[in-house]
Amino acid sequence: MDAGFHRFSELFAQLGLANDPASIGRFIASHTPLPGGVRLEDAPFWTAAQAQFLRDAVGQDSDWAEVSDQLSAALRPS
């Protein structure tokens, strides 16, 4: 049974991205800052499939929504 809690590494794997800590750090560093007016799923660096996954995660309030929100926050300027 799925506990409904996902880690960053699992989200990155789900998106087809390298999901080790160093790769996640590089991804965040290379895509920060994501402007405040740009929704995570509308960022230009996603493939169409990745963007749709993120859109569905948030729009359907799936068990991926919380970690997707965390990724969005990590990409925003402090």
Rosetta blueprint (number, residue, H / E / L):
1 M L
2 D L
3 A L
4 G L
5 F L
6 H L
7 R L
8 F H
9 S H
10 E H
11 L H
12 F H
13 A H
14 Q H
15 L L
16 G L
17 L L
18 A L
19 N L
20 D L
21 P H
22 A H
23 S H
24 I H
25 G H
26 R H
27 F H
28 I H
29 A H
30 S H
31 H H
32 T L
33 P L
34 L L
35 P L
36 G L
37 G L
38 V L
39 R L
40 L H
41 E H
42 D H
43 A L
44 P L
45 F L
46 W L
47 T L
48 A H
49 A H
50 Q H
51 A H
52 Q H
53 F H
54 L H
55 R H
56 D H
57 A H
58 V H
59 G H
60 Q L
61 D L
62 S L
63 D L
64 W L
65 A H
66 E H
67 V H
68 S H
69 D H
70 Q H
71 L H
72 S H
73 A H
74 A H
75 L L
76 R L
77 P L
78 S L
